[in-house]
Amino acid sequence: MPKPDTNPMYLVELMNAAPRCTATSKRTGERCKGPAVRGWTVCRLHGARGGAPEGDRHGNYRHGGRTQEAQAIRKLAMLMRRTLP
């Protein structure tokens, strides 16, 4: 590929030369025309780097702070704070 300063269409040519997404449409059977994410065979819309984050960044993260055991411990701690000076 030529250097960017010699060819104004360098980025366009670079994008056109990128590997393409391998995902196919269920309805038409055609392949996606989007560029695949580096290190993946699919584009960002079809699952590259996809999925929910791990741990407490996950939207459905269960921290256990509302379990019966945790509530009993908090209740005991509250009673101890009230009774001890």
SULZI-V408387 format. One line per field, one symbol per residue. ss: DSSP state (a for helix, b for strand, c for the rest). A space follows every 10 residues. Layout:
ss: ???
//
This chain:
ss: ccccccccca aaaaaacccb cccbcccccc bcccbccccc cccaaacccc ccccaaaccc cccccccaaa aaaaaaaaaa aaacc
//
